[in-house]
Each structure stands twice: as C-alpha cells, then as structure tokens.
C-alpha cells in the first residue's frame, strides 16, 4: 500500500480553486497490476476570486501569483500539510489540435514490434507537426497501422515490417504556457503536470465506459466556452469559443439598461432559458431599478405598483415589500418569462456555433456520445434543456463521480487534475517509463489498467 498527497490547482477566469487529496494505492488479492485500486481521501479545498488572468491568458503576473499563493496557503493551513507541487490546467483559444502521421521501417522481414519501434514512429509524427512557437501539451496516438493494412490500437508484441501512426497533438503557444508556469513558480510551488481543462473535467465527471464509448464535455465559463471530445478514452478534439456567461449577462445589461453587476445578480437569481415549457414560469414579478440606481434587482411581488402604473413602469422610492430606493427614479417590472425571452436567443446562438464543430463527430457514430454540460451557468433553469433542443440529442448536467466527501461541483476539474496526477505518480513509481509516458496516454491509454477505481 502506498499513499501520496496530490494537489489540484484549477486556474479559471472567475475563480482559482485548490483541492488536496490523499491517494492510496491498494493491490488486489491476486497482486496483479491490472487490479490496482486507488482510494481517495479528501483533505480540504479552497477557492479565491481570480485576478490577473483573463480568457486563458496571464494578464498580470504578480496579481495571479498572489492569488495562487493565497489559495494554496489557505489549503495548507486547512489540511496541515505542506504542498510543494501542484497539478494544474490550461485552456484558451490559443490551444490548437493538430493531426499528424508518422512512419518507420522495422525490418525487411516481419519482426516483433518493440517499445523502441513505437517510440520512434511517434517521434517521427511529432517532429513533422510541431512548430517553434508552440509547445506540446498532449500527444495522443489515435491508431497504429502495420504494413499499411492492419489498423490496431496497441502494436507492441505484434509482427510487421512497417509501422505507421496517426497522432492528435494538443498544443499551446509557448509564451502563454511559460507565463502560467512562472506565475505558479512565483507563488512558491512547482508545476508537476499541466493538462487541458477539458481532460481534467472529463476525469472528474465521466465513467470509464463513457469515455470509451464516446463523450463530449461542454464547459461554459465566464468568458470562454471549452468543448472536448473523447473516443476510446482518448482526446479527439479540443474546441474553444470566445464567449461565456458574461455574454449572456451582457444581454440583460443592454436590454434592461442596468449595471453589469446588477445584471449578473439578476441572471444568477432569476435567470431562465426556455423556448416552450410554460411550467417553468411563475407569476412573481421582479422590480428592476434603472441605470444608476443602486437598489438593484431582487424586489419581488410588486404587482400592485405595476397595476397602478399601467403595467410596466412605476415611480416610487419604496417597493411593495418596503425595500427603499437610493434615488427616486423610474423602475421597470419584468417577469421570468421576459428574462427567458431575452436570454434564449443568445444561448441558442452560442450553442449553434458549438454544434457546428461537434456535428461531424455525432454523425459518424452509430451510438450517440455522452454529452455533459458543466460550468456555473449550466445550473440555470432550462439551460441544459435548451442545449438539448439545439443539438437534437440527449444532454446531461455534469456531476462529480465517485468522490466521497466532495459534492461541490465547482471542484470537478480539480478532482480530475488530482486523478491524473495520482495515475502519473503511480506509473513513475512502478517504473513504467516507456515512450508512452510523454503524452496523455498516461491516463487515457493506461487508465483501464491502473485507474479502475476512478471510473
């Protein structure tokens, strides 16, 4: 039995979250490596508002490093453990996925394919596709081919004269990756591993079987939407869109002419998106102050004022519940149905752009993939149903899987980071330092042998 403390650091546009877990490796009774089990013991978790980080890019090195230091320091105080290394994530429109093919000659006469042959063919494909301004994050072997005819997923031990491979290379701009690494180092911590956010989130919410059959995770963040596609437990595509929940909030701000902060409060408390379902609406009214009025949203049951004013505008310095206004100005009363009518077109527009990217993947499959939507806005009434209506296929809300003592969905990415880090440490300690140790196959290709408890 072996125990390790792993820290996951989720750096997002709205919050920075840290989670510490004690991962204990247990060997089954028959002592086979394929039956290794990893138990998780949640030690603590903390979060802080993000500063110095926008749209996946470091905008202020000092601000970001200070927030990271504060967040992880509070986690250390909470757990009573000193944290030196963190497993973190990266996301943004700068992430690009490239496809490449490599080929190597093994021998004139068919001979057994070794680890060295696999390493050579992967390196040949990687060198063809890489440019100097990009850094490799994940290298995913999609398929191998023996003698140009036989398509296989694992060539080791088989016989052939020639070996080819199709690769997916997930890359980032070197400068952005270096800035993120430096911010973590300035905070006093070492970056142990870095993976794309979608891969970490998938490890936190999907079962192993779902990742193999085909899965899509759609993460709608504050200022960016990330879509990650999986098949046979491997990353197939990463898409990033420069819009998020702030764009939906902006709709309310523009239409109601209120401050952005008030529009955000309104969206969080009363937001709803639906096209037809009348059952989601109630008869309560919401009184909205005009631009410059500090009363903000949240004044309900103002029906009498609405009737007295003829239906839409009221002049009063108190609401029907007695809540005072700062200034005596005109205010408008709206319903949740009206909010839905404002928000639904924007949500539909965003998800139509997402659907255009994933449509080819959906069409080429005999069985529909598992699609999960995550992010704070996914909790808004009717949001998942609206996505489902646009896609025309079943869509579910992402939830943390198999994590005792952790129910806060905000930490699903942190949990996935930890699961990746624990698997990687286990492979290193077990001596699995073959060529496949250099890419995402560490937790996607070998997950079925060492990561069974997580899925």
N, C-alpha and C positions, 0 to 999 in steps of 0.2 A: 504494500500500500504506500502510495506517495501523495503528498499534499503540497499544493502551491497556492500562493495568493496572487490573483491576477486582477489588474485594474483596467477597466474600460473607460476611455475618455471620449465622449461624443461631443464634437465641436459643431454646433449648428448656428444658424443665423439669429435665432431667438434666444436660445439657452445653451449653456455648456453644462454637461452632466457627467458625473463620475460615479462609477459603481465598483465596489470591491467584493470579490467572491473567493472563497476558499474552494479550490477544485481538488478533489481527492480521487485518485486513480485506483480502482479496485480490479483485481484479476479474478475471473470466474474460477469455479472449482476445477475445471479441466486444464486451467492455466494456459489457454490459447490466447494469442494476441488478438484474434478476431473477436474475442469475447470480453475485451476490456470495457469497463464501465467507469464513467466519470460522474461523481456526485458533486452537486453544487450546494454550497452553504453561503447564503447572502450575508455579508458582514456589515454593509452600510452603503448609502448612496446620498449624494448631494447634487445640487444644481444652482446655477447663478445666471443672471441675465447676461447675454453676450455683449461684449464691447470690442471694437477693433476688428470685426470680422463680418463681411457682407458678401452675399452671393457666392460663397465658397472661396473668397479671396481675403487674405490678411490686409486690412486697411490701416491698422495701427499696431505695430509690433509690441510696443510697451503696454498698451491697453489690453491686448489679447493675452499676453503672458501674465499680466497681473491677475486677470480673471481666472486663468487656468491655475495659477498658484493658489489663489484664494479657495477655489473649488476643491482642489485635491488636498489642500492643507486641512480644510474642514472635514474631509473624508478621513484623513489620517487621525484627526482628533476623535472622530466618531468611532472608528474601529480600533484605535490604539495600536495601529500598525504603521511602520514607516514604508512609504511607497517610493520606489526608485524608478520603476519602469511603467510605461502605460502603452496600451494598445489603442490606437486612435483611428479616425476615419477621414476620408476626403471625398468631396463632391463638388460639382460645379460644371458650368458649360464648357470649361477648359478640358474636361475629361473626354477623351476620344477612344473609340474602339476600332481597331484595325484588324483586317483578316490577312493572313499570310500563309504561304505554303512552302515547305522545305522538303528536300530530298537528299538522301545519301546512298551511296553504293556500299553494300555489305561485303559481298564476295561474288566471284563468277559462278560458283556452285552454291546452291542454297545452304546456309548455315544458321545456327541458332542466334536469334536476336538478343543482345545483352543490354544491360543498363547503359553502357557506354554508347551503343548504337542509338538508343533512344535520346540520350543527351545530345549527341551530335546532330541528329535531324532537327531537334527542337532549336538548337543554337543556330542552325543554318536558316531556319524560318524567321527567327527573331532578328538576326542581323540584317536580313533583307528588308524588313518592315520598319526598323527603328530609325528615327532622325535625331539630330544632335540636340534639338530644342525640347525633346520630350523624354520623360522618364517612365520606365515600365512599372506599373503597379501590380497587375495580374497578367499572367501568361497561361492561357487555357488551351490545352490540346483538345480539339473537338473530335477529330477522327484520325486514325492511322491507316495507311494503305501498304500492303505487302505486294510487291511486284506489279503495282499499278492496277490490281484487280480486286484484291481481297480487302474489304473495309472492316476494320476491327477497332475496339476501344483500348485494348491492352496487348501490345505486341511482344512483350518480354517472354522469352521461352519458346516462341514460335520460330519456324524456319522460313527463310526467304533470301533473295539476292539483292533486293532493293527495298528501302523503307521511305515512305512519304508521310507527311503530317500536315493537317490543316490546323492553324492556330487562330485564336482570338487574343489580341493583345490590347489590354486596357491601359491607357497611358494618361499622364498628366503633363502639363507644362513644367519644366524643371524649376523655374523660378518660383512658381506657386507652391510646389512641394517643398522646396528649400525654405521658403518663408514660414510655412506651417511648422516644419521641423524645428526651425530656430526659435519660434515662439514657445514651443514646448520645452526646449532646452533652456531658454532664458528663465522659464518658470521653475527650473531646478529638477527636471525629470528627463529621463531617457526615453526616446521613442522606440519601443520594442518591435512593433509591427504597424503597418498602415494599410488599410483596405478601403475599398469604396463603400460608401454608406449603405447602398442597396444590398450588398453582400452581407453586411453585418445585420441589417434589419431582417433579411431573409432567414438567417440562422436563429434569430430570436422568435420568429412567428410561424415558420413553416415546419411541417413534419418532414422527415427524410423521404418518405414516399412521395409527398407532394413535389419536392424539389426534383425528384427523378422523373415523375410523370409530366412535369411542366408547370412552372409557376411564374407569376408576374407580381412584383410589389411596386405599388404606386405611392410614393411619399410626397405629399403636398406640404411643403414647408412654408416658411414666412415669405420668402422672396424667390423661391425656386421649387420646381417640381421635378422629382427624380423617378425614372422608370427603369427597373432592372428585370431582365428576362432570364429565366433559368430553364434548362432542359438536361435530363440525365445528370442532375446535381452539378451542372457546370454553368457558369455565366455565359450567356449567348450574346446579349446586347445590353448597353447602358445608354439611356437617353436622358437629356437634361433640357428643361424648358425654363426660360427666364421669367416665370410668373408663379405666384403662390397666393397665400391667403391675403397678403397685403393688397393685391389687385382686386380681390373681391371686396375687401373693406373700402377700397377707393371708390367702388361703385356707390356705396351708401353715402360716402362723404360728398361725392359730386351731385348725386340726386337729391339729397336732403340738405345740402349746403351747411354741413356741421363740421366741427373739428375732427381730425383723423382719429384722435384718441377716443372721442365720443362715438364715432362710427365703429371703431373696433369693439368697444364695450357693447354697443347695440348688436353687432354681429355675434359676439360670444354669448350674450344672454338671450337674444330673441331670434337669432339667425335661423333661417329655414329655407331649403331649396326643394321645390317640388312642382311638377307641372300639372298634375291632375288630382292627386289624392286630397280630397276635401277633409278627410278625417283628421289630418294633422293640424288643422286650424282651430282656434277657439275664438270666443267673442271679445276677449280682452283687448283694450286699446293702449297704445304706447304714446306718451306725450314727448315730443322731441323739441328741444329748445333751438332757436335759430343760431346762426354763426355768431360767435362772440358771447353767447350766454353760457355761463358756467354751470348751469343746472344739470345739463347732460341728459341722456336717456334714462329710462327706468321709472317714469311716473305713469303708473297704470291706472285703470278704472277712471278715466277722465271723460266718460261718456256724456255726463251732464254738461260739461264745458263744451264738448263737441256739438251737442244739440243746440246749445244756446248761441253758438257762433255760426250756425248754419251748416256744420258738418266737417269743416277741415281746419279752420284757424280759430284760436282763442286768444284773448287779451286778458291776462291775469298775472298777478305776482304770487299766487299760490295755486297749487293743483287741488283737485277734489279730495286728495288724501292729506292736504295741509303742508306739502313739501314746498318750501319757499324758493322763488327765483331770485337770482342776484340782481338782475335788471328787469324792468318791466318792459318786455318785448313780446312780439308776436311769436307764437309757438304752433307747431303742427301736430296733429294726431294721426297716427298711422296704425295699421293692423299687421299681423304677421303675414297675412295673405299678400299685402302690398310689399312687404320686405321680400317675400319669395318671388314676386313678380320682378323685382329689381335684380335679385341675385341669380336666379335660374339661367337667364341668357348668358351671363358671364361664365358660370360653371359649365354650361353646355359648350360654349366656345372653347374653353380650356381643354375639356375632355375630348372634344372632337379632334383637336391637334394631337393629343396623346394617342387616340385611337388610330389615326393615320400611320403612326410609327409602329404600333403593335399588330396592325391588321394582317400583314404578311405572315407573322408567326401564328396567328389564330387560324388563318385559312389553310396552312399546310399541315395542320394537326388533325388526326382522326378523333382524338379526345380533347375536350376543352381544357385549357390550363386552369390552375387555381389562381384566381386574381384577388389580391388583398390590397385594400387602400388604408394607408396609415397617415399620421400627421394630426395635429390638433383639430384642423377643420373637418377631418373625416368624422368627428363626433357630432357635427352639426346635424340637426334633424333633416332627414331626407337626402343628405349628401350622397351616401352610398347608393341609395335607390336611383338617384339622378345619374350617377356614373353607369349604373347597370342599364338604365334606359338608353344612354348614348351608345354603349358597347353592344347591347343586344345579347349579352351573355351573363351568367351569374357572377356577381361581385360580392365579396365579403369584407367586413371591417377587420383589420389585422389585430390580433391579440397575442399576448405573450404565451408561449407554450412551455410546459414542463419546468416551471420555475417556482419552487416553494418559497414563500416569504417575499415574493416580489409581484405585486399586482398593478403597480403604476405603469401604464402603457407608455409613458414618456421615456422609459428606460429600456425599451425593447432593443434599440440599437446598441446601447451599452452592453446588454446581455449577449448579443451576437458577437460583439468585439471580444468579450471575455471567452466565449466558446471557441472562437478562432484562435485566440492566444493560448488557451489551455491545450488545444489539439496540437499546436505548433511546438509548444514546450515538450509535450509528451513524445512527439516524434524525434526531437533532438536528443532527449534523454535516452530514448530507446535505440538511438544510433541509426535512425532512418535518414541518412544524409545523402541520399541519391540525388540525381539531377532533378527529380520532381519536387525537391524541396525549395525550388526557386520560384514557384508560381502558386496560383490559387488552388491548385490541386492538393495543397497541404490539407485543406479542409473540405474541398468538394470531391476530389477524386478518391481520397482515402477515408472519407467520412464514414463510409459503410463499414470499415474495419475497426476504427478507433473511436468513433463518435456516436455510437449507437444510442447512448443514453440521452443525447441531446435531441433526438428526432423521434 
